Amino acid sequence: MGHGHDHAHHNHAHGANKKTLLIAFFIISAFMILEVIGGLMTNSLALLSDAGHMLSDAVSLGVGVLAFKFGEKVASYSKTYGYKRFEILAAVFNGVTLIIIALFIFYEAIERFSNPPQIASTGMLTIAIIGLLVNILVAWIIMRGGDTKENLNVRAAFLHVIGDMLGSVGAVIAALLIMFLGWGWADPLASVIVALLVLISGYRVTKDSIHVLMEGTPSNIKLEEIIQIFKSTPDVMDIHDLHVWSITSGQNALSCHMVVKDHITLQESQKMLKDIEHRLLHVGINHMTVQIENVEHAHDNSILCKLKNDDHHHHAHSH
């Protein structure tokens, strides 16, 4: 009964997340187009760099929506995990795009520091203020409707929007400095600050996604805890060949060989696995595959495991 409720709750959260991201996506995309036009008309690099950041937002929100959409596609024979990895691939693409945008802004800004162009500061101020309001609205929508704690996609989108807000604040301040003090360099300075934000988030997104693609141990998983769960189970002697990886954000899988005492019956081992599975759920493992071995077999196997390092392929066949 409890499980069914959980599942329904998960689907509800999933739907809410998707809807929230979709609304945010449309608002941000619409404003981004306005900001690009405004940036070109007022000649403001700060606005253009903010639009660049918004583009990255729109991409990450769009990807978030698509990832939910693809993630719903059921697993098939050729893709046994369904399409859940799409989200991670999209994140790599997003991260790399951000880095390129940032570098382009730096390049443009250098030129502008040495000779600041004329900027229509009133238009710039107006657009920057609208941008700030749009970002506050979107941040509020995501906070209210999405799951910013658990879901990587929703959290990334939220952080992007907060970064955008800072970009808009920068553009507002730069416009005011140009209007009242005639400081033309405030515009490239604001754009460089935004570009730094874009660069950092691009680097992080890329690094985290590549970690997932390399089957790295998820950052929120403590292997010691997992080993402890196995070893503290009665009648478990040892575990080896332990692997933990992420399928996609918030979905972690584990596989290992577990050595048990000789007298364990099938029923007892089933009960043991149920218990371990339950405890693993609490530390963030949603999917486990465990091969049970008795002590004799384990000794054989440890030789196989040594061999495996020399000849992985052979080991796979001899299994």
C-alpha angles and dihedrals in degrees: 000000000000091000093054090052090050091052093049089049091050092051091048092051089046092054092046091049092051094048093047093051091046093054091046090048093056095046094048095044092051093049093044090060090050090049094051090052090045092048092052093045096047092037092232119154090190089062092044092050090048087051088051089054089047090051089056088049093050089049093049092046091047090048089048091055093045091046090056089046094048092039088062091058107103123246114266134196093264094043106035094180093051114231097311093121090063088082091058094046089050090050091055090051091048093049094051092047090053092053092051092049090050093051091049091053091050089052093050093044094056090060091049096051091061094048115012110208125224111277128198092228098182092057090044091052093049094051093044091053092049087049092053091051092047091052093048089051093049093046089052092049091051093045092050101041107027138068101245094170103054110024116075092204096052092043092050090050091050093049090048091055092049088051088051091052089057089049091054091047088052091051092048092051092045091051091050092049091050093047098047105026102023091234100161092179091065088080098058089040092056090047092052091052090052090046089054090053090048092048094050094048091045091052093048095047091048093047094048094046093049089050089057093046090051088056090244119172107272111257094235093054121092110204092199089061091051094048088048091054091055097042095046090057110103115252094017109124102181146329130222140169090046116178128176123182142153123252090190135328111317094005113101127177133197136194130181146143114253121201114211133184116273099248096060114124124216091253092052092049091050090052090047091052092048090053093048092046090053092050092045091055088063092057093048106268111133100174130035136181115190127181111206120214134175123229098267093049090046092059090052089047097051086062088050089050090054089049089048091066089056097038115016093169093056092050091053090055097044090056 
